[in-house]
Amino acid sequence: MLKRILVAVDGSDHAHKALEQAVDLAESLKQPASLMIVHVNPSISLNEPALGVDLEARIAEEGQHIIQPVNELLAARSVHYETLLIAGDTVNEICRVAKDRDCDLIVMGTAGKSMLAEIVVGSVSHGVLKHAACPVMTVK
């Protein structure tokens, strides 16, 4: 039985489609599941911070910008949810949160905002598929 579903979001169209699928799934269950909406800001390592730039504030602002449409979509739906904005390695953090919060399923898009970043760094969805302790559903 699905009780808690983690949905990874990054502001991409694929992530939005994954969120819609997760909401539909959660609402269709006899006992509706709750959603854990997670956005991970990748850790940035800088030798010298840019003068006059509050990097942490900018990262938090970007996270809020990504979560705002999620809140708007879910406000009109009947599913219980919470949001979590964190920083770190995206694959590790998604898998850690899913395990720590006893999630029964991870739902995520197959492609994120930056296709070039996925080619260079490796696919986040592929990494989560390899390392997650629970089932993973990818949406394209």
N, C-alpha and C positions, 0 to 999 in steps of 0.2 A: 504494500500500500504506500502510495506517495503522500508524505506529510509535508515535506519542505523541498522546494525546488530552487536552486541557485540559478540566477540568470545573469550572465556576464554582459555588460553593456559598454560600448565605447563611442557611441554617437553615430555609428555607421548604419547604413540601410539594412545590412545583414543582421546586426544586433537588434534593430527595431523589429524585424520580422521574427527573430528568435523570441523576443519579449512577447509579441502577439501570440505566438504559438504556445508559449509557456502559460500565459494568462488563460487562453482557451482550454488548455489541458487542465490547469488547476481548477477552473470553474466547472469542468465536465465531470469531475470525480464525484462519487457519491458523498464522500467526506472531503470538501474542497481543501486543497493543499495551500500552504502559505508560500509566498515568494520571498527570496532573499536576493535583492537586486544589488549587484556588485560592480563598481567601476574601479579599475586599478590604474593609477597614474604610474607609469614606469619610473623607476628610480633614475635620477640624473646625477652623474658624477661630474663636478666641475672643479678644475684646479683653482680657478679664480672666479668668484662670482661677479656677474656684471654689475657695474656701479649703478646705483639708483634703482635696481630691480629687486623686488621682493619675490624671489622664485617660488617660495612656498605659497604665498598668497596667489600668485598667478596659476599655480597648479590646482589649488583649491577652487579658484574661480572657474577654471576649465571643467573640473569635476562637477560643480554645481550646474554649469551650462549643459552638461551631458545628462544630468539627473532630472533637470526641470521638465523636459518632454515626457520622461518616464512617469513622473508624478502626475502630469496632466492626463496621460493615457489611463493610468490606474485609478484616478479619482472617480472616473465614471464607471468603474467595474466593481464587481462584488468580491474580489479576492483580497485577502489580507496580505500586506507586504511590508517590508522594511528595506531601507537603502543603506548601503555601506560604501563609503569612499575611502580607499586606502592607497598607499604608495608601495612600490616594490616591484619585484619580478612578476610579471603578469601571470604566467603559468603557475609558478609556485604559490602565489597569493590566492588565486582562484581555487586551486586544489586544497590549500590550507584552510580557507574559510569553509569550503564544502565539508571537509572532515571535522573541523572544530564545531560547526553548527549542525552536524548530523544531517546533512542534506542527502536526499534519496536520489537526486538527479541533478545534473548540470545541463543547462540549455544555453547554447551560444551560437553565434553566427559563424559561418565558415570563412569569412574574409572580413578583416577589420578596415579601419579608416585608411591605412597606408599599405598598399600592396607592395611597394618597394621595401618597406620595413619588414614585412612578412618574409619576403624573399631573402633579405640579408640576414635577419635575425632568426628566422624559422617561424613556422606557423604556430600561432598561439593555440588554435583549436587542435592542431596535431599534438602539441605538447600536453595539453590537458587530457586528450584521449589516452596518451601514453601513461600519464602519471596520476590520474584521478582514482580515488578509492571507491567511487560510485559510477553508475552508468552516465554516459554523456550523449546528449542529443544535439547534433549540429543542424543548423537551418541555413539554407541559401536562398 
